[in-house]
């Protein structure tokens, strides 16, 4: 067994109830487990890491981790979503959707995305990819390869292929409609169950299984009920995107005459293994205060976790209302990235600001509250008391956040400085399961320049495919307009 001690200006230890700030502290790990966190370890060590002017902390837990070449950023200045291909044109559905990427593309984008997560101090990830460029859903075999890639990269993951029984589409006259294929959706669930049976707790425990039905409006009640039962039988988490759009609210009202959370409560879907991004649209079509209060009570009482992704919705002018209020109510809230960059520190900063604006109160929430959400509360969502903390018995998932950068300015408090002035690019060292995965800002064996070029080429092909899926099929330059009118050599100014 190999024993390593890390010392640093600040160590974020855990006292059994919460994080504590240890100045000039140390953390010691043996193989994949932490054996000491505090001051003056008296045992023998084989290796020493002097982190210097840094925060030695637990790895972050990303409950909605970007795992592809992000398509949501294409809508940043090009909304609304249906105008830029984020709702399929009915003609595309009728002609037969296709896979935009081949197998090599799919594997590469996961490898690329997992590297991004590690660089941002994320040691446990529940990956998510878009189904917009898929023929229908994800597969067992694709995720078998994804599990191998995660193990190769050294990222701790909860994996499961996404599946659905339906999807939203837009008719030529602008009406929104649904397309259904229940048999295909139920087969997708069977595929996901088979993956869980084959790969849960594989690769020495780095890979665990989850169930990942797609957006709630694309799920029949039978699919949801079977997913509920499978999660209970497999004892694995289930993540379901819901309460995230007005289109979802309207669709659920038409189909069920109720809201997303009310339906989930009615069928017994909510529970300690349930993770729900994003929680923005509560109360259903009427959104009366009484309905919202009942939904919040059901989240709290069931032990479900709400997954908060501040940046991806902040970019479209929306925000959870509010993180602090729901947290004070007793609802567990973890964090997710769900967009590029896969940077939970930037999400913490955005989350703090959005929360304070929502509450019109600068004291409503703190940097520490969001740091807890990225660590302890994420671990609680997964039922993992060995993650999200530096304490004896916990997994050796450890990060070193460098405080020596000129761009960080003057230190206020280490965590406040991290959240206000830092970003994921300040993680110098990332350790997962006791193995160094990022060292001196680099992942060994990653050809960064080559991957950057390859990712851009793949992304350009994705962008070029948008007209076939977009309402009325405009040319790509009309879907994604430049910030400024281009001027080329030889043209009149």
C-alpha positions in Angstrom: 0.0 0.0 0.0 1.2 3.5 -0.9 0.7 6.4 1.4 0.7 10.1 0.2 0.5 13.3 2.2 -0.7 16.6 0.7 0.0 19.8 2.5 -1.4 23.2 1.6 -2.1 26.8 2.8 -5.7 25.8 3.1 -7.3 22.3 3.5 -11.1 21.9 3.4 -11.6 19.2 6.0 -14.8 17.6 7.2 -15.7 17.3 10.9 -18.6 14.9 10.6 -21.3 17.5 10.1 -19.7 20.1 7.7 -16.7 21.5 6.0 -14.0 23.2 8.1 -11.1 25.4 7.0 -7.7 24.1 8.1 -4.9 26.6 7.7 -1.7 24.9 6.8 -3.4 21.5 7.2 -2.7 18.2 5.6 -4.6 15.3 4.1 -3.2 11.8 3.9 -4.5 9.0 1.7 -3.5 5.4 1.3 -4.3 3.9 -2.1 -7.9 4.9 -2.8 -9.0 6.1 0.7 -8.3 9.1 2.9 -6.8 8.0 6.3 -6.2 11.4 7.9 -7.2 15.0 7.6 -5.9 17.6 10.1 -2.6 18.6 11.5 0.6 16.8 12.3 0.2 13.3 10.9 2.6 11.1 12.7 2.7 8.1 10.4 5.0 7.0 7.7 4.4 8.4 4.2 5.8 7.3 0.8 5.1 10.4 -1.2 4.7 14.1 -0.3 2.8 16.7 -2.3 3.4 20.3 -1.2 0.4 22.2 -2.7 1.8 25.5 -1.5 -0.5 28.6 -1.8 -3.6 26.6 -2.7 -6.9 25.1 -1.5 -6.8 21.4 -1.0 -10.4 20.3 -1.2 -12.7 17.5 -2.1 -13.5 16.8 -5.8 -16.7 18.3 -7.1 -19.8 16.3 -7.9 -21.5 17.2 -11.2 -25.1 15.8 -11.3 -25.8 17.0 -14.8 -22.3 16.8 -16.4 -21.8 18.0 -19.9 -20.5 15.0 -21.9 -20.6 16.1 -25.5 -19.7 19.0 -27.7 -22.3 21.3 -26.3 -25.2 22.3 -28.7 -26.9 24.7 -26.2 -24.3 27.3 -26.8 -25.5 27.7 -30.4 -28.7 29.3 -29.0 -26.8 31.9 -26.9 -27.7 34.8 -29.3 -29.9 32.8 -31.7 -33.2 32.1 -29.9 -35.9 31.1 -29.4 -35.0 27.4 -29.2 -37.5 26.3 -32.0 -35.9 28.7 -34.4 -32.4 27.2 -34.1 -33.2 23.5 -34.3 -33.7 22.7 -30.6 -37.2 21.4 -31.4 -37.3 19.1 -34.4 -39.3 20.0 -37.5 -42.1 17.6 -38.1 -40.8 17.1 -41.6 -37.5 15.8 -40.2 -39.4 13.3 -38.0 -41.5 12.1 -41.0 -38.5 11.6 -43.3 -36.7 9.6 -40.6 -34.1 11.1 -38.2 -30.5 10.1 -38.6 -27.4 9.8 -36.5 -25.2 12.9 -37.2 -22.1 11.3 -35.5 -20.6 7.9 -36.2 -19.2 5.6 -33.5 -15.8 7.2 -33.5 -17.3 10.7 -33.2 -19.4 9.5 -30.2 -16.4 8.0 -28.4 -14.2 11.0 -29.1 -16.6 13.6 -27.8 -17.0 11.6 -24.5 -13.2 11.4 -24.1 -12.9 15.1 -24.8 -15.8 16.0 -22.4 -14.4 13.7 -19.6 -11.1 15.5 -19.9 -12.9 18.9 -19.6 -14.6 17.7 -16.4 -11.4 16.5 -14.8 -9.7 19.8 -15.6 -12.5 21.6 -13.8 -12.0 19.7 -10.6 -15.0 17.4 -11.2 -14.2 14.0 -9.9 -17.7 12.5 -9.9 -19.9 13.0 -12.9 -23.4 12.0 -14.1 -22.9 12.7 -17.8 -25.6 14.0 -20.1 -25.5 14.4 -23.9 -28.1 15.9 -26.3 -30.5 13.7 -28.2 -31.1 16.4 -30.8 -28.5 14.9 -33.2 -29.4 11.3 -32.5 -31.7 9.0 -34.5 -33.7 8.3 -31.3 -31.8 7.6 -28.1 -28.6 6.2 -26.7 -27.6 2.5 -26.5 -26.1 -0.2 -24.2 -23.1 -0.8 -26.5 -22.3 3.0 -26.7 -22.3 3.2 -23.0 -20.3 0.1 -22.6 -17.6 1.9 -24.5 -18.3 5.1 -22.4 -17.6 3.1 -19.2 -14.2 2.0 -20.6 -13.4 5.6 -21.6 -14.3 6.9 -18.2 -12.1 4.3 -16.5 -9.2 5.1 -18.9 -9.5 8.8 -18.1 -9.9 8.1 -14.4 -13.2 9.9 -14.0 -15.7 8.6 -11.4 -19.1 8.3 -13.3 -22.7 7.3 -13.0 -23.7 6.1 -16.5 -26.9 5.0 -18.2 -28.1 5.4 -21.8 -30.9 8.0 -22.2 -34.2 6.7 -23.5 -37.6 8.2 -24.4 -41.0 7.3 -25.8 -41.7 10.6 -27.5 -40.4 14.0 -28.5 -41.6 17.5 -29.2 -41.8 18.7 -32.8 -43.0 21.8 -34.6 -45.4 21.7 -37.6 -44.9 23.9 -40.7 -47.7 26.2 -39.4 -45.8 26.7 -36.2 -47.9 24.4 -34.0 -46.1 22.3 -31.4 -46.9 18.6 -31.4 -45.6 15.3 -30.0 -44.3 12.3 -31.9 -44.6 8.9 -30.1 -42.9 5.5 -30.3 -43.7 3.8 -27.1 -42.2 0.4 -28.2 -38.9 2.1 -28.9 -38.9 3.8 -25.5 -39.6 0.7 -23.6 -36.9 -1.1 -25.5 -34.6 1.8 -24.5 -35.4 1.2 -20.9 -34.7 -2.5 -21.3 -31.3 -1.5 -22.8 -30.6 0.8 -19.8 -31.5 -2.0 -17.3 -29.2 -4.4 -19.1 -26.4 -1.8 -19.0 -26.9 -1.4 -15.3 -26.8 -5.1 -14.7 -23.6 -5.4 -16.8 -21.6 -2.4 -15.6 -22.8 -1.2 -12.2 -19.8 -1.1 -9.8 -17.4 -2.0 -12.7 -13.9 -0.8 -13.2 -13.0 -1.1 -9.5 -16.1 0.9 -8.6 -15.3 3.9 -10.7 -18.4 3.2 -12.9 -21.8 3.0 -11.3 -25.2 2.8 -13.1 -28.0 5.2 -13.2 -31.3 5.4 -15.2 -31.7 8.4 -17.4 -35.1 8.8 -19.0 -35.2 11.9 -21.2 -37.4 15.0 -20.6 -40.6 14.1 -18.8 -42.8 15.4 -21.6 -41.3 12.7 -23.8 -42.1 9.9 -21.4 -45.4 8.0 -21.2 -46.7 7.1 -17.7 -45.9 3.5 -18.3 -42.3 4.3 -19.1 -42.0 6.4 -15.9 -43.6 3.7 -13.8 -41.3 1.0 -15.2 -38.3 3.3 -14.6 -39.4 3.8 -11.0 -39.6 0.0 -10.5 -36.3 -0.6 -12.2 -34.6 2.0 -10.0 -35.9 0.3 -6.9 -34.9 -3.1 -8.1 -31.4 -2.0 -9.1 -31.0 0.4 -6.2 -29.6 3.0 -8.6 -30.2 6.7 -9.1 -32.7 7.9 -11.7 -32.3 11.4 -13.3 -35.3 12.9 -15.0 -35.3 16.4 -16.5 -38.5 18.2 -15.6 -40.0 21.6 -14.8 -37.7 23.2 -17.3 -39.8 24.9 -20.0 -43.2 26.3 -20.8 -43.6 23.8 -23.6 -43.2 21.0 -21.0 -45.8 22.7 -18.7 -48.3 23.0 -21.6 -47.7 19.4 -22.8 -48.1 17.9 -19.4 -51.4 19.9 -18.9 -52.7 18.6 -22.2 -51.7 15.0 -21.6 -52.4 14.6 -17.9 -54.2 17.7 -16.7 -51.6 18.2 -14.1 -48.0 19.3 -13.5 -44.8 17.3 -13.9 -44.1 17.1 -10.1 -47.8 16.4 -9.3 -47.7 13.4 -11.7 -44.4 12.1 -10.3 -45.8 12.4 -6.8 -49.0 10.6 -7.8 -47.1 7.6 -9.3 -44.5 7.3 -6.5 -41.6 8.3 -8.7 -40.1 10.7 -6.2 -37.7 9.4 -3.6 -34.1 9.6 -2.3 -32.7 8.1 -5.5 -34.5 10.7 -7.7 -32.5 13.6 -9.2 -34.5 16.3 -11.0 -32.9 19.0 -13.1 -34.1 21.9 -13.3 -37.0 23.0 -11.1 -37.7 26.3 -12.8 -41.4 25.9 -13.8 -43.4 24.9 -10.7 -47.1 24.6 -10.1 -48.2 23.5 -13.5 -50.3 25.5 -16.0 -52.0 27.6 -13.2 -48.9 28.0 -11.1 -50.9 29.0 -8.0 -49.0 29.5 -4.8 -50.9 26.6 -3.2 -49.8 24.2 -6.0 -46.2 25.3 -5.8 -46.1 24.9 -2.0 -47.5 21.3 -2.4 -44.8 20.5 -5.0 -42.0 21.8 -2.8 -43.3 19.8 0.1 -43.3 16.7 -2.0 -39.7 17.2 -3.0 -38.6 17.8 0.5 -40.6 15.0 2.1 -39.6 12.4 -0.5 -35.9 13.2 -0.2 -35.6 13.9 -3.9 -32.7 16.1 -5.1 -33.2 19.1 -7.3 -30.3 19.7 -9.7 -29.4 23.4 -10.2 -27.6 24.4 -13.3 -27.3 28.3 -13.0 -25.4 29.1 -16.2 -27.3 27.1 -18.8 -30.6 28.8 -17.9 -29.2 32.1 -16.9 -28.0 32.5 -20.5 -31.6 32.3 -21.6 -32.8 34.8 -18.9 -34.2 32.3 -16.4 -33.2 31.3 -12.9 -34.3 29.0 -10.1 -36.5 30.9 -7.7 -34.7 30.5 -5.5 -31.8 28.3 -4.5 -31.6 29.7 -0.9 -35.4 29.6 -0.4 -35.7 26.0 -1.5 -32.6 25.0 0.5 -34.0 26.6 3.6 -37.2 24.6 3.1 -35.1 21.4 3.5 -34.9 20.4 -0.2 -31.6 18.9 -1.2 -30.0 20.8 -4.1 -26.9 19.6 -6.0 -25.2 21.3 -8.9 -24.8 20.5 -12.6 -23.0 22.1 -15.5 -25.2 21.0 -18.5 -23.4 23.3 -20.8 -19.9 24.5 -21.8 -17.7 25.3 -20.1 -18.1 22.4 -17.7 -17.0 24.7 -14.9 -18.8 24.4 -11.5 -16.9 27.3 -10.1 -18.4 29.6 -12.7 -21.8 28.1 -12.0 -21.4 28.8 -8.3 -20.6 32.4 -9.1 -23.5 32.8 -11.4 -25.7 31.0 -8.9 -24.8 33.3 -6.1 -25.5 36.4 -8.2 -28.8 35.1 -9.7 -30.0 34.1 -6.2 -29.3 37.5 -4.7 -31.1 39.2 -7.6 -34.1 36.9 -7.2 -34.3 37.6 -3.4 -33.1 41.3 -3.7 -30.9 40.4 -0.8 -27.1 40.2 -0.8 -27.2 38.0 2.3 -29.6 35.5 0.9 -26.9 33.0 -0.1 -23.1 32.6 0.3 -20.2 31.1 -1.6 -20.1 28.4 1.0 -23.7 27.4 0.3 -22.8 26.7 -3.3 -19.6 24.9 -2.4 -21.6 22.6 -0.2 -24.0 22.0 -3.1 -21.1 20.9 -5.3 -19.7 18.6 -2.7 -21.7 17.4 0.4 -25.2 17.9 -1.1 -24.2 16.1 -4.4 -22.9 13.2 -2.4 -26.1 13.1 -0.4 -28.0 12.9 -3.7 -26.1 9.7 -4.6 -26.3 8.2 -1.1 -22.5 8.4 -0.9 -21.0 9.4 2.5 -17.6 8.6 1.1 -17.6 11.4 -1.5 -17.6 15.2 -1.4 -15.5 15.5 1.7 -11.9 15.1 3.0 -12.2 12.7 6.0 -10.9 9.3 7.1 -12.7 6.6 5.2 -13.7 8.9 2.3 -12.6 8.2 -1.2 -9.3 9.9 -2.2 -11.0 12.3 -4.6 -8.9 15.4 -4.0 -8.3 18.7 -5.8 -5.7 21.4 -5.6 -6.9 24.9 -6.5 -4.0 27.2 -7.1 -4.3 30.6 -5.3 -1.1 32.0 -6.7 -2.4 33.3 -10.0 -2.1 37.0 -10.6 -5.6 37.0 -12.1 -7.1 36.0 -8.7 -6.2 39.3 -7.1 -6.2 39.7 -3.4 -7.4 36.9 -1.2 -10.5 37.7 0.8 -11.4 34.2 2.1 -10.2 31.2 0.1 -13.6 29.9 -0.9 -15.0 33.3 -1.5 -11.9 34.1 -3.7 -12.3 30.9 -5.6 -16.0 31.6 -6.4 -15.6 35.3 -7.1 -12.3 35.4 -9.0 -11.5 31.9 -10.0 -12.6 29.2 -12.5 -12.1 25.6 -13.2 -8.9 26.4 -15.0 -7.2 27.1 -11.7 -7.2 23.5 -10.6 -3.6 22.4 -10.7 -3.9 18.9 -9.5 -6.9 16.5 -9.5 -6.8 13.1 -7.9 -9.5 10.5 -8.3 -9.6 7.2 -6.4 -6.1 7.9 -5.2 -4.6 8.4 -8.6 -3.3 11.7 -10.0 -5.3 12.4 -13.1 -4.4 16.1 -13.6 -0.9 17.2 -12.7 0.5 20.7 -13.2 -2.7 21.5 -15.2 -2.1 18.6 -17.7 -3.6 15.1 -18.2 -0.9 12.7 -19.2 -1.3 11.4 -22.7 -3.8 14.0 -23.9 -2.8 15.5 -27.3 -4.4 18.9 -26.6 -3.8 20.6 -29.9 -5.0 17.6 -31.9 -8.1 17.2 -29.7 -8.9 20.9 -30.1 -8.7 20.7 -33.9 -10.7 17.5 -34.0 -13.5 18.8 -31.7 -13.8 21.9 -33.8 -14.1 19.9 -37.0 -16.7 17.6 -35.5 -18.6 20.6 -34.2 -18.6 22.3 -37.6 -20.2 19.2 -39.0 -22.8 19.3 -36.3 -23.6 22.9 -37.0 -23.9 22.3 -40.7 -26.5 19.6 -40.0 -29.0 22.0 -38.4 -31.1 23.1 -41.4 -32.5 19.6 -41.9 -33.9 19.6 -38.3 -34.9 23.2 -38.0 -38.4 24.7 -38.6 -38.9 25.5 -42.3 -35.2 24.5 -42.9 -33.5 27.8 -43.3 -29.9 27.9 -44.4 -27.4 27.6 -41.6 -26.3 31.2 -41.9 -29.8 32.3 -41.1 -30.1 30.0 -38.1 -26.8 31.1 -36.5 -26.2 34.8 -37.3 -22.8 36.4 -36.6 -22.4 39.0 -33.9 -21.3 41.6 -36.5 -21.8 41.6 -40.2 -18.7 40.0 -41.8 -16.5 42.1 -44.0 -14.0 40.2 -46.2 -11.0 41.4 -48.2 -12.0 43.1 -51.4 -15.5 44.0 -50.3 -16.7 47.5 -50.0 -16.8 48.8 -46.4 
